[in-house]
Amino acid sequence: MTIEKFILAAITTNPSKVPSGTAVFHCHDKEELEVVASNLEAILDGIAHQLTEEIFIIVRH
């Protein structure tokens, strides 16, 4: 079984902008946001997409 076309994680510096229902990682600043997104991209074998300056999501296509 594989997980595809789902949001695997959301990474944000603004938790109020991310809905519940997925794993959410809270970061203090943009630098931490980019590091966490990059690490999760590798760990989850997904692709990081930046939606806004405050939000990245990790998906598997």
C-alpha positions in Angstrom: 0.0 0.0 0.0 1.3 3.4 -0.9 0.2 6.9 0.1 0.0 9.2 -2.9 -1.7 12.5 -3.7 -2.2 13.3 0.0 -0.8 16.1 2.1 1.7 14.2 4.4 2.7 17.2 6.5 2.3 21.0 6.8 5.1 23.2 8.1 4.3 26.8 9.1 5.3 29.8 11.1 1.7 30.8 11.5 -0.3 27.8 13.0 -3.7 29.7 12.6 -3.4 29.3 8.8 -3.1 25.5 8.7 -6.3 23.4 9.1 -6.3 20.4 11.3 -6.3 16.9 9.9 -2.7 16.6 8.9 0.6 16.6 10.8 1.6 20.2 11.4 5.1 21.3 12.3 5.4 24.8 13.9 8.6 26.8 13.2 9.8 30.0 14.7 11.2 31.7 11.6 11.7 31.3 7.8 15.1 29.7 8.2 13.8 26.9 10.5 10.7 26.5 8.2 13.0 25.8 5.2 15.2 23.4 7.1 12.2 21.4 8.5 10.5 21.3 5.1 13.7 20.0 3.5 14.2 17.3 6.1 10.6 16.1 6.0 10.8 16.0 2.2 13.6 13.5 2.5 12.2 11.5 5.4 8.7 11.2 4.0 10.0 10.6 0.4 7.7 13.4 -0.8 8.0 16.8 -2.4 7.9 20.1 -0.5 5.7 22.8 -2.0 5.7 26.4 -0.7 2.2 27.7 -0.6 3.0 31.1 1.0 5.9 32.6 2.8 4.5 31.0 6.0 3.4 27.6 4.8 5.0 24.5 3.1 3.3 21.2 2.5 4.8 17.8 1.8 3.0 15.7 -0.7 3.8 12.5 -2.6 2.7 12.5 -6.3 
